[in-house]
Amino acid sequence: MCRGNVLLWIESESKVKAQLGQITFFQSVESGGFAEVKRLIDAGADVNAQDKEGKTALIWASQEGYTEIVELLKRAGAKE
């Protein structure tokens, strides 16, 4: 494998891992798992990422009535 292909593979793998991480983050928010959401934020989850419908974790948590997670997301820099 030449150097260019290796770099593309690494970049692609990083994007897939980031997408999977965001899926886990959204699932944790949707389920109301405060401790898991906090852990993922501490691990670097993008609190302003949007799902395929354009909703952020803050929107999901607000719609579900998870006020503790809403406050956690806001403290972590989530924008309304």
N, CA, C and O atoms as a CHARMM CRD file, in Angstrom:
* protein
*
  320
    1    1 MET  N      0.86300  -1.16300   0.00000 PROA 1      0.00000
    2    1 MET  CA     0.00000   0.00000   0.00000 PROA 1      0.00000
    3    1 MET  C      0.91200   1.22900   0.00000 PROA 1      0.00000
    4    1 MET  O      1.81500   1.33600   0.83000 PROA 1      0.00000
    5    2 CYS  N      0.67400   2.14500  -0.92400 PROA 2      0.00000
    6    2 CYS  CA     1.51900   3.33700  -0.98700 PROA 2      0.00000
    7    2 CYS  C      1.10600   4.33600   0.09600 PROA 2      0.00000
    8    2 CYS  O      0.02200   4.23300   0.66900 PROA 2      0.00000
    9    3 ARG  N      1.97300   5.28700   0.36100 PROA 3      0.00000
   10    3 ARG  CA     1.77500   6.27200   1.43100 PROA 3      0.00000
   11    3 ARG  C      0.45000   7.01700   1.28400 PROA 3      0.00000
   12    3 ARG  O     -0.24700   7.21800   2.27900 PROA 3      0.00000
   13    4 GLY  N      0.08700   7.42900   0.07400 PROA 4      0.00000
   14    4 GLY  CA    -1.16200   8.15000  -0.15200 PROA 4      0.00000
   15    4 GLY  C     -2.38000   7.32700   0.23200 PROA 4      0.00000
   16    4 GLY  O     -3.31400   7.83900   0.84900 PROA 4      0.00000
   17    5 ASN  N     -2.36900   6.05900  -0.13100 PROA 5      0.00000
   18    5 ASN  CA    -3.48700   5.18100   0.21700 PROA 5      0.00000
   19    5 ASN  C     -3.57200   4.94900   1.72600 PROA 5      0.00000
   20    5 ASN  O     -4.66400   4.85600   2.28700 PROA 5      0.00000
   21    6 VAL  N     -2.42100   4.85500   2.36900 PROA 6      0.00000
   22    6 VAL  CA    -2.40400   4.66600   3.82100 PROA 6      0.00000
   23    6 VAL  C     -3.01900   5.88200   4.49500 PROA 6      0.00000
   24    6 VAL  O     -3.81700   5.73300   5.42100 PROA 6      0.00000
   25    7 LEU  N     -2.66500   7.07500   4.05200 PROA 7      0.00000
   26    7 LEU  CA    -3.21000   8.29600   4.64700 PROA 7      0.00000
   27    7 LEU  C     -4.71700   8.38700   4.42800 PROA 7      0.00000
   28    7 LEU  O     -5.45100   8.80200   5.32600 PROA 7      0.00000
   29    8 LEU  N     -5.18200   8.00200   3.24100 PROA 8      0.00000
   30    8 LEU  CA    -6.62600   8.00700   2.98100 PROA 8      0.00000
   31    8 LEU  C     -7.33600   6.99800   3.86600 PROA 8      0.00000
   32    8 LEU  O     -8.41500   7.27500   4.39100 PROA 8      0.00000
   33    9 TRP  N     -6.73300   5.83300   4.03100 PROA 9      0.00000
   34    9 TRP  CA    -7.32800   4.80200   4.88300 PROA 9      0.00000
   35    9 TRP  C     -7.41900   5.28500   6.32600 PROA 9      0.00000
   36    9 TRP  O     -8.44400   5.09600   6.98100 PROA 9      0.00000
   37   10 ILE  N     -6.34200   5.91300   6.82700 PROA 10     0.00000
   38   10 ILE  CA    -6.33400   6.42700   8.20400 PROA 10     0.00000
   39   10 ILE  C     -7.40000   7.50900   8.35600 PROA 10     0.00000
   40   10 ILE  O     -8.12400   7.52900   9.35100 PROA 10     0.00000
   41   11 GLU  N     -7.50100   8.40100   7.38400 PROA 11     0.00000
   42   11 GLU  CA    -8.50500   9.46300   7.43900 PROA 11     0.00000
   43   11 GLU  C     -9.91100   8.86700   7.42600 PROA 11     0.00000
   44   11 GLU  O    -10.77500   9.30000   8.18900 PROA 11     0.00000
   45   12 SER  N    -10.14600   7.87700   6.56400 PROA 12     0.00000
   46   12 SER  CA   -11.45400   7.23400   6.48900 PROA 12     0.00000
   47   12 SER  C    -11.79000   6.51900   7.78500 PROA 12     0.00000
   48   12 SER  O    -12.91800   6.60500   8.27000 PROA 12     0.00000
   49   13 GLU  N    -10.82400   5.81600   8.34400 PROA 13     0.00000
   50   13 GLU  CA   -11.04700   5.10300   9.59800 PROA 13     0.00000
   51   13 GLU  C    -11.36500   6.09500  10.71800 PROA 13     0.00000
   52   13 GLU  O    -12.22700   5.82700  11.55500 PROA 13     0.00000
   53   14 SER  N    -10.68600   7.22200  10.73800 PROA 14     0.00000
   54   14 SER  CA   -10.94200   8.24400  11.76000 PROA 14     0.00000
   55   14 SER  C    -12.35000   8.80000  11.63300 PROA 14     0.00000
   56   14 SER  O    -13.02200   9.03200  12.63700 PROA 14     0.00000
   57   15 LYS  N    -12.80000   9.01600  10.39300 PROA 15     0.00000
   58   15 LYS  CA   -14.15500   9.53500  10.17900 PROA 15     0.00000
   59   15 LYS  C    -15.20600   8.52700  10.63500 PROA 15     0.00000
   60   15 LYS  O    -16.21000   8.90200  11.24100 PROA 15     0.00000
   61   16 VAL  N    -14.97600   7.26900  10.34700 PROA 16     0.00000
   62   16 VAL  CA   -15.91900   6.22500  10.76000 PROA 16     0.00000
   63   16 VAL  C    -15.97800   6.15100  12.27700 PROA 16     0.00000
   64   16 VAL  O    -17.06500   6.06700  12.84800 PROA 16     0.00000
   65   17 LYS  N    -14.83000   6.18200  12.93800 PROA 17     0.00000
   66   17 LYS  CA   -14.80900   6.14300  14.40000 PROA 17     0.00000
   67   17 LYS  C    -15.52600   7.36200  14.97700 PROA 17     0.00000
   68   17 LYS  O    -16.25500   7.23900  15.96100 PROA 17     0.00000
   69   18 ALA  N    -15.32900   8.52100  14.38500 PROA 18     0.00000
   70   18 ALA  CA   -15.99700   9.73900  14.85900 PROA 18     0.00000
   71   18 ALA  C    -17.50600   9.61100  14.69200 PROA 18     0.00000
   72   18 ALA  O    -18.26600   9.98900  15.58300 PROA 18     0.00000
   73   19 GLN  N    -17.94300   9.07800  13.54800 PROA 19     0.00000
   74   19 GLN  CA   -19.37900   8.91000  13.31100 PROA 19     0.00000
   75   19 GLN  C    -19.97600   7.91200  14.29500 PROA 19     0.00000
   76   19 GLN  O    -21.06400   8.13800  14.82300 PROA 19     0.00000
   77   20 LEU  N    -19.27900   6.82000  14.54100 PROA 20     0.00000
   78   20 LEU  CA   -19.76400   5.83100  15.50000 PROA 20     0.00000
   79   20 LEU  C    -19.82000   6.41900  16.90200 PROA 20     0.00000
   80   20 LEU  O    -20.74400   6.14300  17.66600 PROA 20     0.00000
   81   21 GLY  N    -18.83400   7.22400  17.22900 PROA 21     0.00000
   82   21 GLY  CA   -18.83200   7.88700  18.52900 PROA 21     0.00000
   83   21 GLY  C    -20.01600   8.81400  18.68500 PROA 21     0.00000
   84   21 GLY  O    -20.61700   8.87300  19.75800 PROA 21     0.00000
   85   22 GLN  N    -20.36800   9.54500  17.62800 PROA 22     0.00000
   86   22 GLN  CA   -21.50800  10.44900  17.68400 PROA 22     0.00000
   87   22 GLN  C    -22.81500   9.67400  17.78700 PROA 22     0.00000
   88   22 GLN  O    -23.74900  10.11100  18.45900 PROA 22     0.00000
   89   23 ILE  N    -22.88100   8.52800  17.12400 PROA 23     0.00000
   90   23 ILE  CA   -24.09000   7.69300  17.23400 PROA 23     0.00000
   91   23 ILE  C    -24.26400   7.26100  18.68700 PROA 23     0.00000
   92   23 ILE  O    -25.36500   7.34500  19.23100 PROA 23     0.00000
   93   24 THR  N    -23.19300   6.80100  19.31400 PROA 24     0.00000
   94   24 THR  CA   -23.24800   6.40000  20.71600 PROA 24     0.00000
   95   24 THR  C    -23.64400   7.58000  21.59200 PROA 24     0.00000
   96   24 THR  O    -24.42600   7.42700  22.53100 PROA 24     0.00000
   97   25 PHE  N    -23.10500   8.75800  21.28500 PROA 25     0.00000
   98   25 PHE  CA   -23.42100   9.96900  22.05400 PROA 25     0.00000
   99   25 PHE  C    -24.91200  10.27900  21.95800 PROA 25     0.00000
  100   25 PHE  O    -25.56100  10.51100  22.97800 PROA 25     0.00000
  101   26 PHE  N    -25.46100  10.28500  20.74700 PROA 26     0.00000
  102   26 PHE  CA   -26.88800  10.56400  20.57500 PROA 26     0.00000
  103   26 PHE  C    -27.73900   9.49600  21.26600 PROA 26     0.00000
  104   26 PHE  O    -28.75600   9.82400  21.87800 PROA 26     0.00000
  105   27 GLN  N    -27.34300   8.24200  21.17900 PROA 27     0.00000
  106   27 GLN  CA   -28.09900   7.17500  21.84400 PROA 27     0.00000
  107   27 GLN  C    -28.10700   7.37900  23.35600 PROA 27     0.00000
  108   27 GLN  O    -29.12700   7.15600  24.00800 PROA 27     0.00000
  109   28 SER  N    -26.99100   7.79800  23.90600 PROA 28     0.00000
  110   28 SER  CA   -26.91100   8.03900  25.34500 PROA 28     0.00000
  111   28 SER  C    -27.79900   9.20300  25.75100 PROA 28     0.00000
  112   28 SER  O    -28.46500   9.15400  26.78600 PROA 28     0.00000
  113   29 VAL  N    -27.80800  10.24600  24.93700 PROA 29     0.00000
  114   29 VAL  CA   -28.66500  11.39900  25.22800 PROA 29     0.00000
  115   29 VAL  C    -30.13100  10.98000  25.15800 PROA 29     0.00000
  116   29 VAL  O    -30.91700  11.29300  26.05200 PROA 29     0.00000
  117   30 GLU  N    -30.49000  10.27200  24.09200 PROA 30     0.00000
  118   30 GLU  CA   -31.88600   9.85100  23.90500 PROA 30     0.00000
  119   30 GLU  C    -32.37600   8.94700  25.03800 PROA 30     0.00000
  120   30 GLU  O    -33.55000   8.99100  25.40500 PROA 30     0.00000
  121   31 SER  N    -31.48300   8.13300  25.59000 PROA 31     0.00000
  122   31 SER  CA   -31.89400   7.20300  26.64600 PROA 31     0.00000
  123   31 SER  C    -31.85700   7.85200  28.02300 PROA 31     0.00000
  124   31 SER  O    -32.30000   7.25900  29.00600 PROA 31     0.00000
  125   32 GLY  N    -31.33000   9.06400  28.09100 PROA 32     0.00000
  126   32 GLY  CA   -31.27300   9.76300  29.37600 PROA 32     0.00000
  127   32 GLY  C    -30.15900   9.30800  30.27800 PROA 32     0.00000
  128   32 GLY  O    -30.22000   9.50600  31.49100 PROA 32     0.00000
  129   33 GLY  N    -29.13600   8.69800  29.70600 PROA 33     0.00000
  130   33 GLY  CA   -28.01100   8.18900  30.48400 PROA 33     0.00000
  131   33 GLY  C    -27.01900   9.27900  30.85600 PROA 33     0.00000
  132   33 GLY  O    -26.01600   9.46600  30.16600 PROA 33     0.00000
  133   34 PHE  N    -27.29000  10.00500  31.94800 PROA 34     0.00000
  134   34 PHE  CA   -26.47100  11.13700  32.36300 PROA 34     0.00000
  135   34 PHE  C    -24.99200  10.77500  32.48400 PROA 34     0.00000
  136   34 PHE  O    -24.14000  11.45700  31.91500 PROA 34     0.00000
  137   35 ALA  N    -24.68300   9.71500  33.21600 PROA 35     0.00000
  138   35 ALA  CA   -23.28500   9.33800  33.43800 PROA 35     0.00000
  139   35 ALA  C    -22.57200   9.02300  32.12800 PROA 35     0.00000
  140   35 ALA  O    -21.41400   9.39400  31.94100 PROA 35     0.00000
  141   36 GLU  N    -23.26200   8.34200  31.23100 PROA 36     0.00000
  142   36 GLU  CA   -22.65700   8.00200  29.93900 PROA 36     0.00000
  143   36 GLU  C    -22.46800   9.24900  29.08100 PROA 36     0.00000
  144   36 GLU  O    -21.44000   9.39000  28.41900 PROA 36     0.00000
  145   37 VAL  N    -23.43600  10.14700  29.08300 PROA 37     0.00000
  146   37 VAL  CA   -23.30100  11.40000  28.32900 PROA 37     0.00000
  147   37 VAL  C    -22.11200  12.18800  28.86700 PROA 37     0.00000
  148   37 VAL  O    -21.31100  12.70700  28.08900 PROA 37     0.00000
  149   38 LYS  N    -21.99100  12.28200  30.17500 PROA 38     0.00000
  150   38 LYS  CA   -20.86700  13.00300  30.77200 PROA 38     0.00000
  151   38 LYS  C    -19.54600  12.36400  30.38100 PROA 38     0.00000
  152   38 LYS  O    -18.59100  13.05500  30.02700 PROA 38     0.00000
  153   39 ARG  N    -19.49900  11.03700  30.44800 PROA 39     0.00000
  154   39 ARG  CA   -18.26300  10.33300  30.07700 PROA 39     0.00000
  155   39 ARG  C    -17.87500  10.62900  28.63500 PROA 39     0.00000
  156   39 ARG  O    -16.70500  10.86600  28.33700 PROA 39     0.00000
  157   40 LEU  N    -18.86500  10.61500  27.73900 PROA 40     0.00000
  158   40 LEU  CA   -18.58700  10.87000  26.32600 PROA 40     0.00000
  159   40 LEU  C    -18.17500  12.31900  26.08600 PROA 40     0.00000
  160   40 LEU  O    -17.31000  12.58700  25.25300 PROA 40     0.00000
  161   41 ILE  N    -18.78300  13.24800  26.80400 PROA 41     0.00000
  162   41 ILE  CA   -18.36600  14.65100  26.69600 PROA 41     0.00000
  163   41 ILE  C    -16.92600  14.78700  27.17500 PROA 41     0.00000
  164   41 ILE  O    -16.11000  15.43400  26.51800 PROA 41     0.00000
  165   42 ASP  N    -16.61400  14.18600  28.30200 PROA 42     0.00000
  166   42 ASP  CA   -15.24800  14.22900  28.84000 PROA 42     0.00000
  167   42 ASP  C    -14.24800  13.60500  27.87400 PROA 42     0.00000
  168   42 ASP  O    -13.07700  13.98600  27.84900 PROA 42     0.00000
  169   43 ALA  N    -14.71600  12.63900  27.07300 PROA 43     0.00000
  170   43 ALA  CA   -13.85700  11.96800  26.08900 PROA 43     0.00000
  171   43 ALA  C    -13.75600  12.75500  24.78100 PROA 43     0.00000
  172   43 ALA  O    -13.02900  12.36000  23.87000 PROA 43     0.00000
  173   44 GLY  N    -14.50200  13.88900  24.69000 PROA 44     0.00000
  174   44 GLY  CA   -14.36000  14.73800  23.50700 PROA 44     0.00000
  175   44 GLY  C    -15.50700  14.69700  22.52500 PROA 44     0.00000
  176   44 GLY  O    -15.34500  15.14400  21.38900 PROA 44     0.00000
  177   45 ALA  N    -16.65300  14.18500  22.91000 PROA 45     0.00000
  178   45 ALA  CA   -17.80500  14.17000  21.99900 PROA 45     0.00000
  179   45 ALA  C    -18.14100  15.59900  21.57800 PROA 45     0.00000
  180   45 ALA  O    -18.03800  16.52700  22.38000 PROA 45     0.00000
  181   46 ASP  N    -18.53400  15.76900  20.34400 PROA 46     0.00000
  182   46 ASP  CA   -18.91800  17.07300  19.81100 PROA 46     0.00000
  183   46 ASP  C    -20.34400  17.37400  20.25900 PROA 46     0.00000
  184   46 ASP  O    -21.29700  16.80500  19.72700 PROA 46     0.00000
  185   47 VAL  N    -20.49200  18.26800  21.23400 PROA 47     0.00000
  186   47 VAL  CA   -21.81200  18.55700  21.79100 PROA 47     0.00000
  187   47 VAL  C    -22.70700  19.34000  20.82800 PROA 47     0.00000
  188   47 VAL  O    -23.90700  19.47900  21.06800 PROA 47     0.00000
  189   48 ASN  N    -22.12600  19.85000  19.74200 PROA 48     0.00000
  190   48 ASN  CA   -22.91800  20.58800  18.75800 PROA 48     0.00000
  191   48 ASN  C    -23.11200  19.82400  17.45000 PROA 48     0.00000
  192   48 ASN  O    -23.59800  20.38200  16.46600 PROA 48     0.00000
  193   49 ALA  N    -22.73600  18.56100  17.44400 PROA 49     0.00000
  194   49 ALA  CA   -22.94100  17.73700  16.24700 PROA 49     0.00000
  195   49 ALA  C    -24.43400  17.59400  15.98900 PROA 49     0.00000
  196   49 ALA  O    -25.25200  17.67000  16.90600 PROA 49     0.00000
  197   50 GLN  N    -24.76400  17.38700  14.73300 PROA 50     0.00000
  198   50 GLN  CA   -26.16600  17.21700  14.34300 PROA 50     0.00000
  199   50 GLN  C    -26.37500  15.82900  13.77200 PROA 50     0.00000
  200   50 GLN  O    -25.49400  15.26900  13.11800 PROA 50     0.00000
  201   51 ASP  N    -27.56500  15.27800  14.03100 PROA 51     0.00000
  202   51 ASP  CA   -27.89600  13.99800  13.42400 PROA 51     0.00000
  203   51 ASP  C    -28.32700  14.24500  11.98100 PROA 51     0.00000
  204   51 ASP  O    -28.27100  15.37700  11.50200 PROA 51     0.00000
  205   52 LYS  N    -28.75300  13.19800  11.29300 PROA 52     0.00000
  206   52 LYS  CA   -29.09800  13.33400   9.87500 PROA 52     0.00000
  207   52 LYS  C    -30.30700  14.23100   9.64200 PROA 52     0.00000
  208   52 LYS  O    -30.54100  14.68300   8.52200 PROA 52     0.00000
  209   53 GLU  N    -31.08300  14.49200  10.70700 PROA 53     0.00000
  210   53 GLU  CA   -32.24600  15.38200  10.60400 PROA 53     0.00000
  211   53 GLU  C    -31.90900  16.80600  11.02500 PROA 53     0.00000
  212   53 GLU  O    -32.77300  17.68300  11.00200 PROA 53     0.00000
  213   54 GLY  N    -30.65900  17.03900  11.40700 PROA 54     0.00000
  214   54 GLY  CA   -30.22400  18.36700  11.81600 PROA 54     0.00000
  215   54 GLY  C    -30.44100  18.67800  13.28900 PROA 54     0.00000
  216   54 GLY  O    -30.25000  19.81600  13.71900 PROA 54     0.00000
  217   55 LYS  N    -30.84000  17.67000  14.06500 PROA 55     0.00000
  218   55 LYS  CA   -31.05900  17.88000  15.49700 PROA 55     0.00000
  219   55 LYS  C    -29.75300  17.67900  16.26400 PROA 55     0.00000
  220   55 LYS  O    -28.94600  16.80600  15.94300 PROA 55     0.00000
  221   56 THR  N    -29.57300  18.50600  17.27900 PROA 56     0.00000
  222   56 THR  CA   -28.41100  18.35100  18.14600 PROA 56     0.00000
  223   56 THR  C    -28.79700  17.54800  19.38500 PROA 56     0.00000
  224   56 THR  O    -29.97400  17.29700  19.64100 PROA 56     0.00000
  225   57 ALA  N    -27.79100  17.15800  20.13600 PROA 57     0.00000
  226   57 ALA  CA   -28.04100  16.43900  21.38700 PROA 57     0.00000
  227   57 ALA  C    -28.86600  17.30100  22.34000 PROA 57     0.00000
  228   57 ALA  O    -29.69900  16.78700  23.08600 PROA 57     0.00000
  229   58 LEU  N    -28.63100  18.60400  22.31200 PROA 58     0.00000
  230   58 LEU  CA   -29.38900  19.51200  23.17100 PROA 58     0.00000
  231   58 LEU  C    -30.87700  19.49100  22.81400 PROA 58     0.00000
  232   58 LEU  O    -31.73100  19.48600  23.70000 PROA 58     0.00000
  233   59 ILE  N    -31.17600  19.47800  21.53800 PROA 59     0.00000
  234   59 ILE  CA   -32.57500  19.40000  21.09400 PROA 59     0.00000
  235   59 ILE  C    -33.19100  18.08700  21.56300 PROA 59     0.00000
  236   59 ILE  O    -34.30300  18.07800  22.09300 PROA 59     0.00000
  237   60 TRP  N    -32.47000  16.96500  21.37000 PROA 60     0.00000
  238   60 TRP  CA   -32.98400  15.65800  21.78600 PROA 60     0.00000
  239   60 TRP  C    -33.26000  15.63900  23.27800 PROA 60     0.00000
  240   60 TRP  O    -34.33000  15.21200  23.71100 PROA 60     0.00000
  241   61 ALA  N    -32.28900  16.10500  24.07300 PROA 61     0.00000
  242   61 ALA  CA   -32.45600  16.08200  25.52300 PROA 61     0.00000
  243   61 ALA  C    -33.61200  16.97900  25.95700 PROA 61     0.00000
  244   61 ALA  O    -34.36400  16.62800  26.86700 PROA 61     0.00000
  245   62 SER  N    -33.75600  18.12400  25.31600 PROA 62     0.00000
  246   62 SER  CA   -34.85700  19.04100  25.64100 PROA 62     0.00000
  247   62 SER  C    -36.20200  18.40300  25.32800 PROA 62     0.00000
  248   62 SER  O    -37.13200  18.48000  26.13000 PROA 62     0.00000
  249   63 GLN  N    -36.30500  17.77700  24.16700 PROA 63     0.00000
  250   63 GLN  CA   -37.56200  17.15000  23.76700 PROA 63     0.00000
  251   63 GLN  C    -37.95100  16.00500  24.69500 PROA 63     0.00000
  252   63 GLN  O    -39.13500  15.75300  24.91900 PROA 63     0.00000
  253   64 GLU  N    -36.96300  15.32300  25.22600 PROA 64     0.00000
  254   64 GLU  CA   -37.22900  14.18100  26.11900 PROA 64     0.00000
  255   64 GLU  C    -37.44000  14.62300  27.57000 PROA 64     0.00000
  256   64 GLU  O    -37.83900  13.82000  28.41400 PROA 64     0.00000
  257   65 GLY  N    -37.17400  15.89200  27.85500 PROA 65     0.00000
  258   65 GLY  CA   -37.35000  16.39600  29.21800 PROA 65     0.00000
  259   65 GLY  C    -36.21200  16.04500  30.16100 PROA 65     0.00000
  260   65 GLY  O    -36.40500  16.02000  31.37600 PROA 65     0.00000
  261   66 TYR  N    -35.03900  15.77400  29.62800 PROA 66     0.00000
  262   66 TYR  CA   -33.87300  15.41200  30.43300 PROA 66     0.00000
  263   66 TYR  C    -33.13700  16.68100  30.86100 PROA 66     0.00000
  264   66 TYR  O    -32.10500  17.03100  30.28800 PROA 66     0.00000
  265   67 THR  N    -33.67000  17.36100  31.86300 PROA 67     0.00000
  266   67 THR  CA   -33.14700  18.67200  32.25600 PROA 67     0.00000
  267   67 THR  C    -31.70100  18.61200  32.74900 PROA 67     0.00000
  268   67 THR  O    -30.93200  19.53800  32.49100 PROA 67     0.00000
  269   68 GLU  N    -31.31600  17.55400  33.44500 PROA 68     0.00000
  270   68 GLU  CA   -29.92600  17.44200  33.90600 PROA 68     0.00000
  271   68 GLU  C    -28.96300  17.33000  32.72400 PROA 68     0.00000
  272   68 GLU  O    -27.88000  17.91500  32.73900 PROA 68     0.00000
  273   69 ILE  N    -29.36400  16.58100  31.71100 PROA 69     0.00000
  274   69 ILE  CA   -28.51100  16.43400  30.52700 PROA 69     0.00000
  275   69 ILE  C    -28.48100  17.74900  29.74300 PROA 69     0.00000
  276   69 ILE  O    -27.43900  18.12800  29.21000 PROA 69     0.00000
  277   70 VAL  N    -29.61700  18.44300  29.67200 PROA 70     0.00000
  278   70 VAL  CA   -29.65300  19.74500  29.00800 PROA 70     0.00000
  279   70 VAL  C    -28.64200  20.67700  29.66500 PROA 70     0.00000
  280   70 VAL  O    -27.85800  21.32500  28.97200 PROA 70     0.00000
  281   71 GLU  N    -28.65200  20.75100  30.98100 PROA 71     0.00000
  282   71 GLU  CA   -27.72000  21.62300  31.70300 PROA 71     0.00000
  283   71 GLU  C    -26.27800  21.18200  31.49700 PROA 71     0.00000
  284   71 GLU  O    -25.39000  22.01900  31.33100 PROA 71     0.00000
  285   72 LEU  N    -26.03800  19.87100  31.50500 PROA 72     0.00000
  286   72 LEU  CA   -24.70000  19.33900  31.26000 PROA 72     0.00000
  287   72 LEU  C    -24.21200  19.74200  29.87700 PROA 72     0.00000
  288   72 LEU  O    -23.07800  20.19600  29.72400 PROA 72     0.00000
  289   73 LEU  N    -25.06300  19.57900  28.87000 PROA 73     0.00000
  290   73 LEU  CA   -24.69400  19.94500  27.50600 PROA 73     0.00000
  291   73 LEU  C    -24.40600  21.43400  27.38100 PROA 73     0.00000
  292   73 LEU  O    -23.45000  21.82800  26.71200 PROA 73     0.00000
  293   74 LYS  N    -25.21900  22.25700  28.01500 PROA 74     0.00000
  294   74 LYS  CA   -24.99400  23.70500  27.97200 PROA 74     0.00000
  295   74 LYS  C    -23.66000  24.07000  28.63400 PROA 74     0.00000
  296   74 LYS  O    -22.89900  24.88100  28.10600 PROA 74     0.00000
  297   75 ARG  N    -23.38600  23.46700  29.78700 PROA 75     0.00000
  298   75 ARG  CA   -22.09900  23.73200  30.45800 PROA 75     0.00000
  299   75 ARG  C    -20.91000  23.30100  29.59700 PROA 75     0.00000
  300   75 ARG  O    -19.82100  23.86800  29.68900 PROA 75     0.00000
  301   76 ALA  N    -21.14100  22.29500  28.76600 PROA 76     0.00000
  302   76 ALA  CA   -20.07800  21.78000  27.88700 PROA 76     0.00000
  303   76 ALA  C    -19.96300  22.59000  26.59700 PROA 76     0.00000
  304   76 ALA  O    -19.10700  22.30900  25.75900 PROA 76     0.00000
  305   77 GLY  N    -20.83100  23.59900  26.43900 PROA 77     0.00000
  306   77 GLY  CA   -20.71900  24.46700  25.26800 PROA 77     0.00000
  307   77 GLY  C    -21.74800  24.23500  24.17300 PROA 77     0.00000
  308   77 GLY  O    -21.62500  24.80700  23.09000 PROA 77     0.00000
  309   78 ALA  N    -22.76100  23.41200  24.42700 PROA 78     0.00000
  310   78 ALA  CA   -23.78600  23.17700  23.41600 PROA 78     0.00000
  311   78 ALA  C    -24.54100  24.48400  23.16400 PROA 78     0.00000
  312   78 ALA  O    -24.88700  25.21100  24.09500 PROA 78     0.00000
  313   79 LYS  N    -24.78000  24.75600  21.90700 PROA 79     0.00000
  314   79 LYS  CA   -25.49600  25.96900  21.50300 PROA 79     0.00000
  315   79 LYS  C    -26.96100  25.65500  21.25500 PROA 79     0.00000
  316   79 LYS  O    -27.31800  24.59400  20.74400 PROA 79     0.00000
  317   80 GLU  N    -27.79800  26.61700  21.63400 PROA 80     0.00000
  318   80 GLU  CA   -29.23900  26.43200  21.43000 PROA 80     0.00000
  319   80 GLU  C    -29.62900  26.77500  20.01500 PROA 80     0.00000
  320   80 GLU  O    -30.80400  26.67900  19.65800 PROA 80     0.00000
